Amino acid sequence: MKKSDKKIENTLRESLTDVCSQLLDNVAGFKWLTHFVNYSDFPGSLSIICIFESRAELSNMLDSDKHDYLLALIKNELKAVGIPLHNVHKQVSFDTEEACNEQHDGKWNRRFSE
């Protein structure tokens, strides 16, 4: 990883940590988030995955105004540190701990690699 990539990664991590804290306080069922990126195609390759406790809680969020809140929060927080998301609906996805437990025995590394 190049020095410039490390700097971007640190900025991403700090911003997404702030987003995570706000989502934990404001969105029912939200548990954590993670991101993946290929720095040779940044920021287009940036992918953020928001993890919810259960499918029911994820479904409730998707059917509510919290969905727009979540996407706007991520987009605005990253924009504030100079990281534009050109297609937030494509770059932010969702998953649940319930599904990971059922399909991958709770092994997120295996789930994300498939």
C-alpha positions, -999 to 999 in steps of 0.1 A, spaced: 0 0 0 14 34 -10 17 62 15 -11 81 -2 -33 50 0 -26 47 38 -36 84 42 -69 78 24 -75 46 44 -70 65 77 -94 93 66 -120 67 55 -117 48 88 -120 79 109 -150 92 89 -168 58 89 -162 54 126 -180 87 131 -208 75 109 -211 43 128 -214 61 161 -242 82 147 -260 53 132 -258 33 164 -276 61 182 -302 68 155 -311 37 135 -327 7 152 -310 -26 145 -278 -11 131 -248 -29 145 -216 -20 126 -202 -12 91 -171 -21 71 -157 -10 38 -136 -24 9 -117 -5 -17 -93 -9 -46 -71 21 -45 -62 19 -81 -99 28 -88 -106 51 -59 -132 64 -51 -153 45 -76 -144 11 -61 -153 21 -25 -179 -2 -11 -195 2 23 -215 -25 39 -239 -17 68 -247 -46 91 -279 -50 109 -289 -74 137 -317 -91 118 -335 -92 84 -366 -77 101 -347 -47 114 -330 -42 80 -364 -44 63 -379 -19 87 -350 5 80 -353 1 43 -390 9 44 -385 40 66 -371 75 63 -340 61 81 -328 47 48 -325 81 33 -309 94 65 -283 66 65 -273 71 29 -272 109 33 -251 106 64 -225 84 48 -224 106 16 -221 138 35 -195 126 60 -173 114 33 -178 144 11 -167 166 41 -133 149 40 -129 151 3 -142 116 -6 -171 118 -31 -195 89 -35 -207 92 -71 -235 65 -67 -243 61 -30 -271 36 -38 -246 13 -56 -217 19 -32 -236 13 1 -251 -22 7 -266 -40 36 -263 -73 53 -274 -89 86 -257 -108 114 -287 -132 112 -279 -141 76 -242 -145 83 -249 -168 112 -272 -189 91 -252 -191 59 -216 -188 71 -216 -198 108 -209 -162 117 -176 -161 97 -177 -127 81 -143 -131 64 -157 -161 45 -189 -143 37 -172 -112 23 -148 -133 2 -176 -150 -17 
